[in-house]
Amino acid sequence: MAMSKRCIPYTPRSRELNQTSFALVTTAGVHLKDQEPFNVDGDNSWRVIPGDVRSEQLMVTHDHYDHHDADEDINVVFPIDRLRELAEEGIIAGVSDKHLGFMGYTQNFRDLYERAAPEMAKVILRSKADGVVLTAGCPLCHRVSAIIQREIEMVGIPTVLITVAPEQSQQAGPPRSIAPYHFKLGNSLGGPHQNNLQRKVLLDALRRWEAREEPGHPWEITYPDYDSSDWQPIRQQESN
């Protein structure tokens, strides 16, 4: 599944950050509380999340990573409040009318490649998004998120992935990514209610989105505000 750099799709940004509205796409199993839960044994369906969603309306269905922190504060994997704050401050132009939730522990990669990921990209293309920020949950989700990211790039929308399992993501060749150093699974942007840290991570992801660099080059960033004392390396068998 590894890709060479010359195969990585890449859409150069044509707008400045303050002219760009962003959507969130996550493989961390996020959905509205009144939507059908994901099948935790493997599910290639997705959930459309409205742009004006409130964080308390969201939940996670995913048994393949510890989502207790996301249950307490959904912004650790789906930074809707932080994104909206940046829009209110004029740092970005706005928040898209649609976001996407996916449960990335898939057992059907052929369907993912041929149907699910391209169709998800079309949903984003038909939305008001000019850019996309992606996050993930389990180790496999980090590979799946990069697959979806590539499809979104191929329809002409620039993206950035926040990955805490960069070795997994790199197997699928993400066009743009940042890797918060020693963040644990389920803490894509930091811990629950660490609003300032979540903001820093999101702003760094947007800086990577802005940067005109060769695709496939991740930024590894250390955040002293994050307690990585309980960090454990991802075991290879967890990704299979």
MIKE-407495 format. One line per 5 residues: number of its first residue (from 1); their letters; for each residue x, y, z negated of N, C-alpha, C. Coordinates in nm, 4 decimals, decimal comma, padded with zeros to 6 digits, m for minus. Last residue first. Layout:
N
NUM	A	X Y Z X Y Z X Y Z; ...
END
This chain:
240
240	NSEQQ	m00,2992 m00,4146 m01,1811 m00,3393 m00,5187 m01,0854 m00,4875 m00,5511 m01,0990; m00,2184 m00,2486 m01,3778 m00,2507 m00,1881 m01,2490 m00,3011 m00,2889 m01,1477; m00,1448 m00,3949 m01,5936 m00,2636 m00,3127 m01,6064 m00,3090 m00,2558 m01,4733; 00,0969 m00,5087 m01,5327 m00,0227 m00,5925 m01,5180 m00,1504 m00,5111 m01,5318; 00,2823 m00,3072 m01,5875 00,2519 m00,3391 m01,4490 00,1234 m00,4181 m01,4357
235	RIPQW	00,1955 m00,0707 m01,8383 00,2448 m00,2027 m01,8019 00,1977 m00,2374 m01,6606; 00,2982 00,2511 m01,8913 00,1926 00,1693 m01,8322 00,2518 00,0363 m01,7878; 00,4433 00,3344 m02,2077 00,4530 00,3179 m02,0623 00,3443 00,2249 m02,0115; 00,2672 00,5305 m02,4436 00,3234 00,4007 m02,4104 00,3337 00,3897 m02,2593; 00,2523 00,7860 m02,6885 00,2585 00,7491 m02,5479 00,3239 00,6131 m02,5309
230	DSSDY	00,2354 00,8916 m02,9355 00,1729 00,7607 m02,9180 00,1730 00,7158 m02,7729; 00,3603 01,1364 m02,9059 00,4222 01,0381 m02,9947 00,3624 00,8992 m02,9792; 00,2969 01,3607 m02,7650 00,3176 01,2378 m02,6880 00,3742 01,1248 m02,7737; 00,1049 01,6270 m02,7952 00,1672 01,5274 m02,8824 00,1767 01,3959 m02,8070; 00,1623 01,9267 m02,6203 00,0979 01,7950 m02,6208 00,1753 01,6985 m02,7097
225	DPYTI	00,3098 02,1550 m02,6092 00,1880 02,1584 m02,6908 00,1227 02,0207 m02,7046; 00,5113 02,1150 m02,4224 00,5434 02,0977 m02,5643 00,4202 02,0953 m02,6542; 00,4880 01,9557 m02,1323 00,4068 02,0480 m02,2099 00,4348 02,0259 m02,3585; 00,6585 01,9167 m01,8281 00,6534 01,8871 m01,9710 00,5742 01,9962 m02,0421; 00,5873 01,7917 m01,5084 00,5890 01,9078 m01,5969 00,5761 01,8619 m01,7414
220	EWPHG	00,6686 01,7072 m01,1852 00,6605 01,6546 m01,3215 00,6814 01,7706 m01,4175; 00,5163 01,7354 m00,8841 00,5794 01,8172 m00,9868 00,5614 01,7471 m01,1207; 00,5790 01,5323 m00,5916 00,5064 01,5640 m00,7155 00,5863 01,6592 m00,8045; 00,5551 01,5432 m00,2569 00,6519 01,5809 m00,3600 00,5774 01,6189 m00,4879; 00,3725 01,5026 m00,0584 00,4271 01,3846 m00,1246 00,5259 01,4144 m00,2347
215	PEERA	00,4563 01,7590 00,1785 00,3609 01,6709 00,1112 00,4305 01,5508 00,0497; 00,6698 02,0337 00,1124 00,6534 01,9068 00,1829 00,5525 01,8193 00,1099; 00,4888 02,3312 00,0192 00,5976 02,2344 00,0079 00,5660 02,1110 00,0902; 00,3678 02,5941 m00,0739 00,3845 02,5445 00,0629 00,5079 02,4541 00,0647; 00,1478 02,6011 m00,3472 00,2854 02,5920 m00,2981 00,2901 02,5323 m00,1578
210	EWRRL	m00,1165 02,5836 m00,4355 m00,0733 02,7011 m00,3597 00,0586 02,6806 m00,2871; m00,1133 02,3455 m00,5784 m00,2041 02,3577 m00,4635 m00,1606 02,4730 m00,3738; 00,0574 02,4205 m00,7810 00,1023 02,3179 m00,6856 00,0155 02,3202 m00,5604; m00,1128 02,6025 m00,9040 00,0150 02,6509 m00,8484 00,0697 02,5507 m00,7472; m00,3085 02,4245 m00,9883 m00,3431 02,5220 m00,8850 m00,2185 02,5865 m00,8254
205	ADLLV	m00,1651 02,2893 m01,1830 m00,2170 02,2149 m01,0683 m00,2521 02,3107 m00,9545; m00,1257 02,5011 m01,3584 m00,0095 02,4423 m01,2917 m00,0525 02,3597 m01,1701; m00,3899 02,5398 m01,4404 m00,3217 02,6470 m01,3682 m00,1976 02,5944 m01,2959; m00,4302 02,2949 m01,5752 m00,5101 02,3279 m01,4566 m00,4434 02,4385 m01,3749; m00,2459 02,3234 m01,7837 m00,2325 02,2130 m01,6887 m00,3090 02,2444 m01,5604
200	KRQLN	m00,3466 02,5524 m01,9151 m00,2110 02,5520 m01,8603 m00,1954 02,4432 m01,7537; m00,6015 02,4580 m01,9950 m00,5905 02,5712 m01,9016 m00,4527 02,5732 m01,8361; m00,5280 02,2654 m02,1772 m00,6037 02,2264 m02,0587 m00,5949 02,3355 m01,9514; m00,4107 02,4341 m02,3684 m00,3294 02,3370 m02,2960 m00,3992 02,2929 m02,1679; m00,6376 02,5748 m02,4545 m00,5236 02,6474 m02,3971 m00,4336 02,5546 m02,3166
195	NQHPG	m00,8027 02,3675 m02,5544 m00,8449 02,4506 m02,4418 m00,7286 02,5218 m02,3751; m00,8233 02,1020 m02,6772 m00,6987 02,1773 m02,6579 m00,7178 02,2700 m02,5377; m01,0471 01,9447 m02,6907 m01,0558 02,0795 m02,7468 m00,9223 02,1535 m02,7481; m00,8604 01,6467 m02,6579 m00,9910 01,7121 m02,6722 m00,9795 01,8452 m02,7457; m00,5396 01,6859 m02,4830 m00,6320 01,6277 m02,5783 m00,7633 01,7042 m02,5878
190	GLSNG	m00,4690 01,6992 m02,1255 m00,4382 01,7173 m02,2666 m00,5446 01,6556 m02,3544; m00,5598 01,6353 m01,8769 m00,5289 01,7764 m01,9020 m00,4923 01,8032 m02,0474; m00,5839 01,3578 m01,8959 m00,5278 01,4178 m01,7752 m00,4847 01,5621 m01,7961; m00,6149 01,1444 m02,0884 m00,5771 01,2821 m02,1262 m00,5152 01,3535 m02,0071; m00,6484 00,8947 m01,9918 m00,7642 00,9575 m02,0542 m00,7373 01,0974 m02,1040
185	LKFHY	m00,3197 00,7887 m02,0690 m00,4412 00,7695 m01,9904 m00,5603 00,8275 m02,0651; m00,1077 01,0507 m02,2047 m00,1634 00,9165 m02,2016 m00,2850 00,9112 m02,1089; 00,1732 01,2249 m02,0839 00,0328 01,2312 m02,1215 m00,0234 01,0896 m02,1105; 00,4400 01,2289 m02,0014 00,4043 01,1498 m02,1189 00,2638 01,1781 m02,1716; 00,4035 01,5239 m01,8195 00,4979 01,4243 m01,8705 00,4488 01,3626 m02,0009
180	PAISR	00,1771 01,5603 m01,5630 00,2077 01,6011 m01,6999 00,2859 01,4907 m01,7721; 00,2369 01,5882 m01,2466 00,2398 01,4765 m01,3410 00,2760 01,5307 m01,4787; 00,0628 01,6974 m00,9549 00,1446 01,7275 m01,0708 00,1316 01,6101 m01,1672; 00,0588 01,6780 m00,5948 00,0263 01,6272 m00,7275 00,1147 01,6912 m00,8322; m00,0451 01,6375 m00,2606 00,0037 01,7300 m00,3633 m00,0337 01,6726 m00,4995
175	PPGAQ	m00,0913 01,3835 m00,1263 m00,0328 01,4999 m00,0600 00,0297 01,6002 m00,1575; m00,0028 01,0600 m00,2498 m00,0843 01,1814 m00,2656 m00,0174 01,3025 m00,1998; 00,0517 00,7639 m00,1821 00,0987 00,8825 m00,1129 00,0115 01,0049 m00,1279; 00,0015 00,5318 m00,3163 m00,0942 00,5680 m00,2111 m00,0571 00,6975 m00,1415; 00,2038 00,5203 m00,4984 00,1886 00,4060 m00,4083 00,0935 00,4375 m00,2932
170	QSQEP	00,1705 00,7381 m00,6621 00,2658 00,7497 m00,5520 00,2553 00,6329 m00,4538; m00,0040 00,6471 m00,8598 m00,0521 00,7400 m00,7576 00,0394 00,7424 m00,6365; 00,1715 00,4855 m01,0126 00,0551 00,4278 m00,9461 00,0063 00,5187 m00,8327; 00,3538 00,6716 m01,1027 00,4033 00,5567 m01,0272 00,2896 00,4900 m00,9511; 00,1959 00,8537 m01,2491 00,2493 00,8916 m01,1172 00,3020 00,7754 m01,0358
165	AVTIL	m00,0307 00,8793 m01,4347 00,0296 00,7510 m01,3957 00,0915 00,7702 m01,2575; m00,1446 01,1151 m01,4572 m00,0655 01,0751 m01,5738 m00,0108 00,9338 m01,5546; m00,2001 01,3662 m01,2170 m00,1799 01,2249 m01,2441 m00,0977 01,2034 m01,3697; m00,4000 01,5663 m01,0415 m00,3349 01,5648 m01,1725 m00,3226 01,4186 m01,2127; m00,3769 01,6599 m00,7035 m00,4068 01,5539 m00,7991 m00,3302 01,5775 m00,9282
160	VTPIG	m00,5252 01,8849 m00,4785 m00,4154 01,8573 m00,5712 m00,4639 01,7541 m00,6723; m00,5950 01,9774 m00,1318 m00,6257 01,9158 m00,2606 m00,5020 01,9143 m00,3491; m00,7602 02,1301 00,1473 m00,6403 02,1060 00,0670 m00,6747 02,0657 m00,0763; m00,9540 01,9871 00,3966 m00,9620 02,0595 00,2694 m00,8381 02,0286 00,1871; m00,9802 01,8330 00,6299 m00,9390 01,9719 00,6393 m00,9479 02,0538 00,5124
155	VMEIE	m01,0168 01,5687 00,6294 m01,1291 01,6458 00,6816 m01,1014 01,7958 00,6748; m00,7800 01,4852 00,5145 m00,7997 01,4572 00,6572 m00,9226 01,5257 00,7155; m00,8132 01,5470 00,2461 m00,7168 01,6244 00,3253 m00,7427 01,6054 00,4750; m00,9909 01,3437 00,1851 m01,0367 01,4826 00,1781 m00,9423 01,5729 00,2565; m00,8239 01,1217 00,2125 m00,9392 01,1360 00,3018 m00,9913 01,2794 00,3020
150	RQIIA	m00,6437 01,1679 00,0037 m00,5959 01,1669 00,1418 m00,7111 01,1857 00,2410; m00,8124 01,1358 m00,2199 m00,7481 01,2647 m00,1916 m00,7035 01,2736 m00,0463; m00,8639 00,8634 m00,2109 m00,9733 00,9580 m00,1858 m00,9175 01,0945 m00,1498; m00,6036 00,7776 m00,2752 m00,6676 00,7337 m00,1507 m00,7810 00,8283 m00,1132; m00,5716 00,8896 m00,5275 m00,4863 00,9367 m00,4178 m00,5415 00,8943 m00,2822
145	SVRHC	m00,7571 00,7403 m00,6708 m00,7772 00,8849 m00,6575 m00,6932 00,9415 m00,5441; m00,6417 00,4862 m00,6630 m00,7655 00,5105 m00,5899 m00,7881 00,6600 m00,5691; m00,4297 00,5215 m00,8371 m00,4028 00,4877 m00,6982 m00,5248 00,5207 m00,6114; m00,5702 00,5761 m01,0678 m00,4745 00,6758 m01,0198 m00,4324 00,6483 m00,8752; m00,7155 00,3469 m01,1135 m00,7875 00,4687 m01,0745 m00,6939 00,5738 m01,0172
140	LPCGA	m00,5209 00,1769 m01,2121 m00,5692 00,1560 m01,0765 m00,6429 00,2789 m01,0244; m00,4969 00,2918 m01,4780 m00,3855 00,2893 m01,3825 m00,4307 00,2727 m01,2380; m00,8021 00,4943 m01,5360 m00,7146 00,3791 m01,5580 m00,5968 00,3812 m01,4598; m00,8634 00,7879 m01,4294 m00,8734 00,7250 m01,5601 m00,7706 00,6155 m01,5823; m00,7976 01,1146 m01,2752 m00,8189 00,9700 m01,2748 m00,8243 00,9162 m01,4174
135	TLVVG	m00,8684 01,4032 m01,0649 m00,8152 01,3386 m01,1847 m00,8519 01,1907 m01,1795; m00,8262 01,6766 m00,8323 m00,8620 01,5379 m00,8629 m00,7972 01,4923 m00,9927; m00,9576 01,9648 m00,6905 m00,8704 01,9137 m00,7961 m00,9190 01,7737 m00,8322; m00,9821 02,1226 m00,3749 m01,0269 02,0150 m00,4642 m00,9165 01,9835 m00,5645; m01,1213 02,3954 m00,1817 m01,0101 02,3216 m00,2392 m01,0639 02,2214 m00,3400
130	DAKSR	m01,3562 02,4926 m00,1041 m01,2436 02,5231 m00,0161 m01,1176 02,4519 m00,0623; m01,6899 02,3800 m00,1302 m01,5516 02,3717 m00,1775 m01,4534 02,4092 m00,0675; m01,9567 02,3573 m00,0867 m01,9000 02,4920 m00,0780 m01,7548 02,4953 m00,1254; m01,9956 02,0554 00,1140 m02,0166 02,1382 m00,0044 m01,9574 02,2770 00,0179; m01,9213 01,8985 00,3210 m02,0520 01,9635 00,3321 m02,0848 02,0504 00,2104
125	LIVKA	m01,6816 01,7967 00,2244 m01,6790 01,8832 00,3422 m01,8092 01,9607 00,3565; m01,7775 01,6296 00,0225 m01,7028 01,7497 m00,0138 m01,6975 01,8477 00,1029; m01,8937 01,4350 00,1861 m01,9761 01,5070 00,0875 m01,9075 01,6372 00,0483; m01,6692 01,3440 00,3229 m01,7721 01,4158 00,3972 m01,8658 01,4921 00,3039; m01,5353 01,2096 00,1188 m01,4734 01,3272 00,1797 m01,5757 01,4100 00,2574
120	MEPAA	m01,7117 00,9999 00,0823 m01,6941 01,0973 m00,0252 m01,6316 01,2258 00,0288; m01,6665 00,8664 00,3219 m01,7976 00,9269 00,2978 m01,7920 01,0277 00,1835; m01,3978 00,7786 00,2936 m01,4353 00,8732 00,4006 m01,5706 00,9403 00,3770; m01,4353 00,6078 00,0576 m01,3512 00,7281 00,0535 m01,3830 00,8247 00,1672; m01,6251 00,4088 00,1596 m01,6497 00,4929 00,0425 m01,5669 00,6217 00,0434
115	REYLD	m01,5230 00,2878 00,4145 m01,6536 00,3509 00,3943 m01,6547 00,4536 00,2813; m01,2569 00,1998 00,4301 m01,3358 00,2125 00,5525 m01,4660 00,2893 00,5331; m01,1446 00,2003 00,1687 m01,0759 00,2649 00,2802 m01,1711 00,2966 00,3958; m01,3442 00,0582 00,0248 m01,2972 00,1895 m00,0189 m01,2346 00,2654 00,0964; m01,3588 m00,1805 00,1629 m01,4750 m00,0920 00,1631 m01,4366 00,0486 00,1189
110	RFNQT	m01,1013 m00,2735 00,0967 m01,1399 m00,2555 00,2368 m01,2586 m00,1613 00,2474; m01,1040 m00,2946 m00,1786 m01,0261 m00,1880 m00,1175 m01,0620 m00,1684 00,0293; m01,2780 m00,3812 m00,4185 m01,3036 m00,3907 m00,2753 m01,2333 m00,2758 m00,2038; m01,2670 m00,3385 m00,6797 m01,2178 m00,4691 m00,6362 m01,2325 m00,4865 m00,4856; m01,1848 m00,0425 m00,8651 m01,2524 m00,1101 m00,7543 m01,1868 m00,2445 m00,7242
105	YGMFG	m01,1988 00,1625 m01,0794 m01,1549 00,0240 m01,0941 m01,2264 m00,0592 m00,9878; m01,2929 00,4271 m01,0686 m01,1882 00,3839 m00,9775 m01,1352 00,2437 m00,9955; m01,5887 00,5574 m01,0294 m01,5266 00,4668 m01,1249 m01,4206 00,3888 m01,0495; m01,6505 00,9050 m00,9757 m01,6272 00,7706 m00,9204 m01,5647 00,6868 m01,0303; m01,8085 01,2129 m00,9065 m01,7594 01,1179 m01,0047 m01,7554 00,9785 m00,9443
100	LHKDS	m01,7711 01,5313 m00,7560 m01,7920 01,3877 m00,7397 m01,7303 01,3099 m00,8555; m01,9613 01,8373 m00,7169 m01,8423 01,7641 m00,7593 m01,8737 01,6153 m00,7439; m02,0951 02,1265 m00,5591 m02,0946 01,9810 m00,5766 m01,9581 01,9344 m00,6246; m02,0570 02,3928 m00,5346 m02,1928 02,3502 m00,5705 m02,2014 02,1996 m00,5931; m01,7440 02,5031 m00,6816 m01,8261 02,4453 m00,5759 m01,9648 02,4072 m00,6270
95	VGAII	m01,6685 02,8104 m00,8270 m01,6823 02,6675 m00,8477 m01,7787 02,6139 m00,7428; m01,4463 03,0754 m00,7140 m01,5674 03,0184 m00,7692 m01,5580 02,8686 m00,7845; m01,1976 03,1901 m00,6673 m01,3179 03,2575 m00,6173 m01,4448 03,2038 m00,6807; m00,9743 03,2194 m00,9504 m01,0236 03,1502 m00,8318 m01,1547 03,2168 m00,7906; m00,9509 03,4398 m01,1131 m00,8281 03,3711 m01,0718 m00,8564 03,2829 m00,9506
90	GEEAL	m01,1727 03,5611 m01,2189 m01,1318 03,6011 m01,0853 m01,0021 03,5380 m01,0387; m01,2805 03,4766 m01,4512 m01,1692 03,5720 m01,4620 m01,1203 03,6189 m01,3253; m01,4626 03,2903 m01,3649 m01,5146 03,4104 m01,4302 m01,4071 03,5177 m01,4403; m01,2842 03,0946 m01,2765 m01,3707 03,1631 m01,1804 m01,4236 03,2938 m01,2396; m01,1759 03,0100 m01,5162 m01,0873 03,0714 m01,4162 m01,1670 03,1464 m01,3104
85	ERLRD	m01,4070 02,9007 m01,6310 m01,3417 03,0166 m01,6934 m01,2500 03,0880 m01,5945; m01,4490 02,6818 m01,4635 m01,5473 02,7907 m01,4636 m01,4886 02,9171 m01,5272; m01,2327 02,5256 m01,5349 m01,2451 02,5739 m01,3965 m01,3404 02,6927 m01,3913; m01,2935 02,4679 m01,8009 m01,1718 02,5443 m01,7706 m01,1803 02,6027 m01,6286; m01,5283 02,3210 m01,7659 m01,5319 02,4467 m01,8412 m01,4099 02,5325 m01,8116
80	IPFVV	m01,4378 02,1008 m01,6138 m01,5399 02,1892 m01,5594 m01,5443 02,3223 m01,6334; m01,2259 01,8934 m01,5920 m01,2127 02,0261 m01,6539 m01,3109 02,1305 m01,6021; m01,2238 01,5953 m01,6787 m01,3123 01,6655 m01,5834 m01,3230 01,8103 m01,6306; m01,0645 01,4999 m01,8771 m01,0557 01,4343 m01,7461 m01,1368 01,5055 m01,6383; m01,1039 01,6812 m02,0781 m00,9735 01,6143 m02,0730 m00,9553 01,5390 m01,9421
75	NIDED	m01,3651 01,7706 m02,0736 m01,2642 01,8488 m02,0018 m01,1275 01,7820 m01,9970; m01,5250 01,6299 m02,2430 m01,5152 01,5808 m02,1054 m01,4059 01,6525 m02,0271; m01,4684 01,5400 m02,5516 m01,4503 01,6612 m02,4709 m01,4238 01,6187 m02,3275; m01,5526 01,2916 m02,6464 m01,5548 01,4080 m02,7356 m01,5482 01,5384 m02,6587; m01,5159 01,1307 m02,4293 m01,6477 01,1309 m02,4925 m01,6635 01,2514 m02,5851
70	ADHHD	m01,2467 01,1700 m02,3905 m01,3394 01,2269 m02,2930 m01,4821 01,2289 m02,3471; m01,1537 01,0221 m02,6067 m01,1275 01,1660 m02,6017 m01,2200 01,2347 m02,5030; m01,2382 00,7637 m02,5348 m01,2930 00,8267 m02,6544 m01,2707 00,9777 m02,6545; m01,1623 00,6057 m02,3236 m01,2215 00,7354 m02,2930 m01,2857 00,8011 m02,4153; m00,9139 00,4031 m02,2330 m00,9757 00,4542 m02,3558 m01,0300 00,5945 m02,3283
65	YHDHT	m00,9988 00,2093 m01,9420 m00,9087 00,2994 m02,0148 m00,9850 00,3501 m02,1368; m01,1958 00,0443 m01,8526 m01,0575 00,0081 m01,8211 m00,9557 00,1136 m01,8641; m01,4666 00,0892 m01,8571 m01,4113 00,0042 m01,9621 m01,2626 m00,0227 m01,9470; m01,6784 00,3534 m01,8103 m01,5510 00,2983 m01,7630 m01,4902 00,2176 m01,8772; m01,8680 00,6213 m01,7895 m01,8861 00,4762 m01,7877 m01,7607 00,4158 m01,7259
60	VMLQE	m01,9074 00,9242 m01,9636 m01,8161 00,8356 m01,8925 m01,8653 00,6919 m01,9025; m02,1088 01,2238 m01,9135 m02,0595 01,1109 m01,9919 m01,9675 01,0274 m01,9036; m02,2611 01,5516 m01,9353 m02,1772 01,4500 m01,8725 m02,1357 01,3410 m01,9706; m02,3808 01,7635 m02,0516 m02,4661 01,6782 m01,9698 m02,3914 01,5577 m01,9129; m02,1892 01,9196 m02,1674 m02,2621 01,8282 m02,2555 m02,3595 01,7382 m02,1794
55	SRVDG	m02,1080 02,0833 m01,9569 m02,0214 01,9727 m01,9991 m02,0943 01,8735 m02,0868; m02,3526 02,1490 m01,7103 m02,2954 02,1802 m01,8409 m02,2172 02,0590 m01,8899; m02,3354 02,2212 m01,3600 m02,3513 02,1253 m01,4685 m02,2896 02,1804 m01,5969; m02,3332 02,3598 m01,1251 m02,3702 02,4339 m01,2451 m02,3888 02,3428 m01,3667; m02,2755 02,1724 m00,9268 m02,1742 02,2702 m00,9632 m02,2053 02,3451 m01,0918
50	PIVRW	m02,3752 01,8306 m00,9938 m02,4023 01,9682 m00,9489 m02,3002 02,0678 m01,0035; m02,2273 01,5435 m00,8734 m02,2452 01,6232 m00,9949 m02,2652 01,7682 m00,9531; m02,2921 01,2373 m00,7345 m02,2799 01,3798 m00,7049 m02,3170 01,4567 m00,8310; m02,1166 00,9430 m00,7801 m02,2237 01,0267 m00,8324 m02,1941 01,1716 m00,7948; m02,0624 00,6428 m00,5888 m02,0196 00,7665 m00,6516 m02,1416 00,8435 m00,6978
45	SNDGD	m01,9643 00,2961 m00,5608 m02,0603 00,4053 m00,5470 m02,0056 00,5283 m00,6173; m01,8090 00,0776 m00,5945 m01,7651 00,1753 m00,4948 m01,8717 00,2802 m00,4670; m01,7065 m00,0966 m00,8708 m01,8192 m00,0209 m00,8181 m01,7647 00,0823 m00,7197; m01,6465 m00,3193 m01,1279 m01,6090 m00,2809 m00,9911 m01,7268 m00,2170 m00,9209; m01,7295 m00,3593 m01,3793 m01,6504 m00,4669 m01,3200 m01,6085 m00,4358 m01,1761
40	VNFPE	m01,8943 m00,1515 m01,4501 m01,7566 m00,1467 m01,5001 m01,6694 m00,2583 m01,4440; m02,0935 00,0269 m01,2512 m02,0672 m00,1129 m01,2832 m01,9215 m00,1244 m01,3235; m02,1986 00,3416 m01,3901 m02,1194 00,2618 m01,2987 m02,1127 00,1171 m01,3456; m02,5416 00,4402 m01,4618 m02,4027 00,4125 m01,4992 m02,3314 00,3328 m01,3906; m02,7428 00,6785 m01,2950 m02,7157 00,5364 m01,3166 m02,5694 00,5157 m01,3551
35	QDKLH	m02,7888 00,9872 m01,4805 m02,7589 00,9107 m01,3598 m02,7295 00,7655 m01,3944; m02,8133 01,1266 m01,7131 m02,9370 01,0701 m01,6578 m02,9146 01,0015 m01,5222; m02,5582 01,2159 m01,7641 m02,6170 01,1195 m01,8573 m02,7441 01,0567 m01,8020; m02,3495 01,2254 m01,4740 m02,4538 01,2839 m01,5579 m02,5150 01,1766 m01,6468; m02,0120 01,0893 m01,4983 m02,1415 01,1080 m01,4315 m02,2368 01,1781 m01,5271
30	VGATT	m01,6874 00,9555 m01,4565 m01,7726 01,0636 m01,5077 m01,9017 01,0711 m01,4273; m01,4764 00,7781 m01,4013 m01,6068 00,7253 m01,4409 m01,7027 00,8287 m01,4961; m01,2427 00,8809 m01,3008 m01,2441 00,8452 m01,4429 m01,3801 00,7989 m01,4923; m01,1895 00,9870 m01,0607 m01,2130 00,8421 m01,0619 m01,2181 00,7902 m01,2053; m01,3205 01,3026 m00,9537 m01,2536 01,2198 m01,0526 m01,2871 01,0728 m01,0332
25	VLAFS	m01,3057 01,6215 m00,8295 m01,3320 01,4825 m00,7914 m01,2534 01,3946 m00,8888; m01,4305 01,9483 m00,8267 m01,3619 01,8444 m00,9026 m01,4036 01,7085 m00,8486; m01,3804 02,2286 m00,6058 m01,4594 02,1160 m00,6550 m01,3689 02,0248 m00,7369; m01,3368 02,5827 m00,5855 m01,2856 02,4480 m00,6075 m01,3936 02,3518 m00,6543; m01,2898 02,8522 m00,3630 m01,3797 02,7833 m00,4565 m01,3385 02,6368 m00,4649
20	TQNLE	m01,0623 03,1135 m00,3113 m01,0914 02,9711 m00,2964 m01,1855 02,9217 m00,4052; m00,9434 03,3520 m00,3400 m01,0433 03,3441 m00,2336 m01,0990 03,2024 m00,2194; m00,7444 03,3301 m00,5212 m00,8616 03,4081 m00,5623 m00,9681 03,4177 m00,4542; m00,5553 03,1879 m00,3691 m00,6242 03,1235 m00,4801 m00,7519 03,1986 m00,5179; m00,5975 03,2420 m00,0153 m00,5317 03,2657 m00,1429 m00,6169 03,2042 m00,2536
15	RSRPT	m00,6280 02,9996 00,2495 m00,6818 03,1034 00,1628 m00,5906 03,1233 00,0428; m00,5346 02,7870 00,3764 m00,5519 02,9057 00,4597 m00,6061 03,0228 00,3792; m00,3057 02,5229 00,3102 m00,4107 02,6140 00,2627 m00,4163 02,7362 00,3536; m00,2623 02,2474 00,5265 m00,2099 02,3714 00,4690 m00,3243 02,4604 00,4217; m00,3242 01,9242 00,4623 m00,3930 02,0411 00,5151 m00,3336 02,1657 00,4520
10	YPICR	m00,1938 01,6153 00,5346 m00,1668 01,7410 00,4648 m00,2384 01,8536 00,5367; m00,1329 01,2667 00,4943 m00,2103 01,3763 00,5519 m00,1930 01,5027 00,4685; 00,1635 01,0924 00,5256 00,0764 01,1582 00,4286 m00,0004 01,2716 00,4965; 00,3489 00,9748 00,6843 00,2110 00,9296 00,7014 00,1136 01,0053 00,6118; 00,5939 01,0638 00,6097 00,5433 01,1172 00,7360 00,3991 01,0744 00,7613
5	KSMAM	00,6427 00,9210 00,3755 00,6017 01,0606 00,3662 00,5437 01,1118 00,4968; 00,4875 00,5964 00,3792 00,6011 00,6844 00,4026 00,5513 00,8284 00,4034; 00,3156 00,4259 00,1198 00,3105 00,5024 00,2428 00,4405 00,5817 00,2585; 00,2170 00,1109 m00,0177 00,3042 00,2271 m00,0172 00,3040 00,2941 00,1197; 00,0819 m00,1207 00,0000 00,0000 00,0000 00,0000 00,0857 00,1263 00,0000
END
